[in-house]
Amino acid sequence: MYIWRRLVSDIEESRQYELQSRYGVLPVTDEALSAENDVTFIQLERFNIRHFLPFGRSLVLKVNEIDIPIRELPSSLEQFSIVQVCDFHIGPWLWKEHVEKVVDKVNDLHPDIVVIVGDLVDLTTDKVLDAIQPLERLTSKKGIFFVGGNHDYYLGDIENLYKHLEETGIKVLSNESVKICRDADDKEESCFYLVGTEDISQGQGLITKQRSGRNFSLTQALVGVDSEMPVVLLTHQPSAAKRAILTDQRFDLILSGHTHGGQFFPVSLVVYLSVPYFYGLYHVKESTYLYVSSGVGFWGIPMRFMAPPEVAVLSLVSDTGSSHAAINRA
């Protein structure tokens, strides 16, 4: 970090502008360096050196905005916004303060729906009630939805977690689907299906307490889903996303997490080699996009390095045949 400060101080203003516009490099400021539990970062395309969190409880969140072309998208769903967060890992290192920051960031985006794609907690529900309380403040136009991740099952408390989330107004999608329409008077053909699964670890976990009796099932989740309508799938792990991609079922958009974008270098290299999809947007089929979020928290070692936490905003747009997904990293 000291070397980087010296480097930036030696670069003239025009060169700083070139670095920022071409590579996303953000210069370090004294104000940023003095901020509690916060440091600045260098961003070089996918990798960046911000959000290096040395034993702090606060992470700086970036917002990624992505347009997703959807074939035969009803006009009423144009620019329908889905805000995705995942991988909070609320526990010893990340607590209520960080959850409040995530909630504030999400609410500022005024989403149509919010989806929490697994790994919310690392402790039993009774121990995190205060920390997850800010989730009650989440707002959206058409609902807030949750699917479990592997860590949510580890302590054998998934039923209590699901119950608490439902009581706070968050809909748990346990191998099931819901129909989402922008307006209450929309016809059925002007809606889309939001499908959510249990984590793929369920039924094959090696850790005894992880086996909850709630097995991953795409077949069950898709019961009643009309493939003539757009389908958005929530499933925590990229390996589950790959399984969905290999089916003949229509999926226009799949949202996953789990990888943390590697969380920190050089562990990120190991993660990259161990998962079918690592981080970011993938055009996996002609009409199917997959977005793997880096998540909003961390697990294990309390740090992020070259893998910033994010809130993803995915906007549905009509596929004109020549459309391509567009990412605006804010």
Residue pairs with C-beta under 8 A, 6 or more apart in sequence:
1 28
1 39
1 52
4 28
4 42
4 49
5 28
5 33
8 16
8 27
8 28
11 19
16 25
16 27
19 25
20 26
20 27
23 43
23 44
23 45
24 43
24 44
24 45
24 48
24 329
25 42
25 43
25 44
26 40
26 41
26 42
26 43
26 50
27 40
28 40
29 40
32 38
32 39
32 40
33 39
33 40
36 56
36 58
37 53
37 56
37 57
37 58
38 56
38 58
38 60
39 50
39 51
39 52
40 50
41 48
41 49
41 50
41 51
41 52
41 308
42 48
42 49
42 50
43 49
43 50
43 308
46 261
46 279
46 280
47 265
47 306
47 307
48 306
48 307
48 308
49 305
49 306
50 60
50 308
51 59
51 60
51 304
51 305
51 307
51 308
51 309
52 264
52 303
52 304
52 305
53 59
53 298
53 302
53 303
53 304
54 302
54 303
55 93
55 302
55 303
56 302
57 93
57 94
57 95
57 97
57 98
58 97
58 98
58 101
59 94
59 98
59 101
59 296
59 297
59 298
59 304
59 309
60 308
60 309
61 101
61 102
61 105
61 296
61 309
61 310
61 311
62 308
62 309
62 310
62 311
62 329
62 330
63 105
63 109
63 310
63 311
63 312
63 313
63 330
64 310
64 311
64 312
64 313
64 327
64 328
64 329
64 330
65 313
65 315
65 327
65 328
65 329
65 330
66 281
66 291
66 312
66 313
66 314
66 315
66 325
66 326
66 327
66 328
67 315
67 317
67 325
67 326
68 252
68 253
68 289
68 291
68 314
68 315
68 316
68 317
68 325
69 289
69 317
69 318
69 319
69 320
69 323
69 324
69 325
70 77
70 192
70 230
70 252
70 253
70 287
70 316
70 317
70 318
70 319
71 230
71 252
71 287
71 319
72 230
72 319
73 230
73 316
73 317
73 318
73 319
74 186
74 189
74 190
74 191
74 192
74 230
75 190
75 318
76 181
76 182
76 183
76 186
76 190
77 182
77 190
77 191
77 192
77 230
77 316
78 316
78 317
78 318
79 315
79 316
79 317
80 112
80 182
80 192
80 315
80 316
81 109
81 110
81 111
81 112
81 113
81 313
81 314
81 315
81 316
82 111
82 112
82 113
82 114
82 115
82 232
82 253
82 255
82 313
82 314
82 315
82 316
83 106
83 109
83 111
83 113
83 114
83 115
83 140
83 311
83 312
83 313
83 314
84 114
84 115
84 117
84 255
84 257
84 291
84 293
84 311
84 312
84 313
84 314
85 102
85 106
85 114
85 115
85 116
85 117
85 293
85 295
85 296
85 311
85 312
86 116
86 117
86 118
86 119
86 149
86 236
86 256
86 257
86 258
86 293
86 295
86 296
87 118
87 119
87 149
87 257
87 258
87 260
87 293
87 294
87 295
87 296
87 297
87 298
87 299
88 94
88 98
88 99
88 102
88 116
88 119
88 120
88 121
88 295
88 296
88 297
89 119
89 120
89 121
89 122
89 151
89 295
89 297
89 298
89 299
90 99
90 120
90 121
90 122
90 123
90 128
90 131
90 132
90 297
91 121
91 122
91 123
91 128
92 122
92 123
93 298
93 302
94 297
94 298
94 302
95 131
96 130
96 131
96 133
96 134
98 296
98 297
99 131
99 132
99 133
99 134
99 135
100 134
102 134
102 296
102 311
103 134
103 135
103 137
103 138
105 311
106 114
106 138
106 311
107 137
107 138
107 139
109 311
109 313
110 139
110 141
111 140
111 141
111 313
112 140
112 141
112 142
112 182
113 140
113 141
113 142
113 143
113 144
113 145
113 180
113 194
114 138
114 140
114 143
114 144
114 145
115 144
115 145
115 146
115 147
115 194
115 234
115 255
116 135
116 144
116 145
116 146
116 147
116 170
117 147
117 149
117 234
117 235
117 236
117 255
117 256
117 257
117 293
118 147
118 148
118 149
118 150
118 151
118 152
118 199
118 236
118 237
118 257
118 258
119 149
119 150
119 151
119 152
119 236
119 257
119 258
119 295
119 297
119 299
120 132
120 146
120 149
120 151
120 152
120 161
121 128
121 132
121 151
121 152
121 161
122 151
122 154
122 299
123 155
124 155
124 157
124 160
125 157
125 160
125 161
125 164
126 160
129 164
132 164
135 144
135 165
135 168
135 170
136 168
136 169
138 144
138 170
141 182
142 180
142 181
142 182
143 171
143 178
143 180
144 169
144 170
144 171
145 170
145 171
145 172
145 173
145 178
145 194
145 196
145 234
146 165
146 170
146 171
146 172
146 173
146 196
147 172
147 173
147 174
147 196
147 197
147 198
147 199
147 234
147 235
147 236
148 158
148 161
148 162
148 172
148 174
148 198
148 199
148 214
148 236
149 199
149 236
149 237
149 257
149 258
150 199
150 201
150 205
150 210
150 236
150 237
150 258
151 299
152 158
152 161
152 199
153 199
153 201
153 202
153 205
153 209
153 210
153 211
153 212
153 214
154 207
154 209
154 210
155 209
156 209
156 210
156 212
158 212
158 214
159 212
162 172
162 174
165 172
166 172
171 178
172 196
173 194
173 195
173 196
173 197
173 221
173 234
174 196
174 198
174 214
175 196
175 197
175 198
175 214
175 215
175 216
175 217
175 220
175 221
176 195
176 196
176 220
176 221
176 223
177 193
177 194
177 195
177 196
177 221
177 222
177 223
177 224
177 225
178 193
178 194
179 188
179 191
179 192
179 193
179 194
180 191
180 192
180 193
180 194
181 188
181 190
181 191
182 190
183 190
188 229
189 228
189 229
191 229
192 229
192 230
192 231
192 232
192 252
192 316
193 225
193 226
193 229
193 230
193 231
193 232
194 232
194 234
195 221
195 222
195 225
195 231
195 232
195 233
195 234
196 221
196 233
196 234
196 235
197 216
197 217
197 218
197 221
197 233
197 234
197 235
197 240
198 212
198 214
198 215
198 216
198 217
199 216
199 235
199 236
199 237
199 240
200 216
200 235
200 236
200 237
200 239
200 240
200 243
201 210
201 216
201 237
202 210
202 211
202 212
202 214
202 215
202 216
203 211
203 215
203 216
205 211
216 240
218 243
218 244
218 247
218 249
221 233
222 249
225 231
227 249
227 250
230 252
230 253
230 316
231 249
231 250
231 251
231 252
231 253
232 251
232 252
232 253
232 254
232 255
233 241
233 244
233 251
233 253
233 254
233 255
234 255
235 241
235 244
235 254
235 255
235 256
236 256
236 257
236 258
237 256
237 258
237 275
238 256
238 258
238 259
238 275
238 276
238 277
238 278
238 290
238 292
239 275
239 276
240 256
241 254
241 256
241 276
241 277
241 290
241 292
242 276
242 277
244 251
244 254
245 251
245 254
245 284
245 285
245 288
245 290
250 287
251 288
252 287
252 288
252 289
253 288
253 289
253 290
253 291
253 314
253 316
254 284
254 288
254 289
254 290
254 291
255 290
255 291
255 293
255 312
255 314
256 277
256 290
256 291
256 292
256 293
257 292
257 293
257 294
257 295
258 275
258 292
258 295
259 271
259 275
259 277
259 278
259 279
259 292
259 294
260 271
260 294
260 295
260 298
260 299
260 304
260 307
261 268
261 278
261 279
261 294
261 295
261 307
261 308
262 268
262 269
262 271
262 272
262 278
262 279
262 306
262 307
263 271
263 298
263 299
263 300
263 301
263 303
263 304
263 305
263 307
264 301
264 303
264 304
264 305
264 306
264 307
265 305
265 306
265 307
268 306
268 307
271 278
272 278
277 284
277 290
277 292
278 292
279 292
279 293
279 294
279 307
280 291
280 292
280 327
281 289
281 290
281 291
281 325
281 327
282 289
282 290
282 291
282 292
283 289
283 325
284 290
287 319
289 325
291 312
291 314
293 310
293 312
294 307
294 308
294 309
294 310
295 309
295 310
296 309
296 310
296 311
297 309
298 304
298 309
317 323
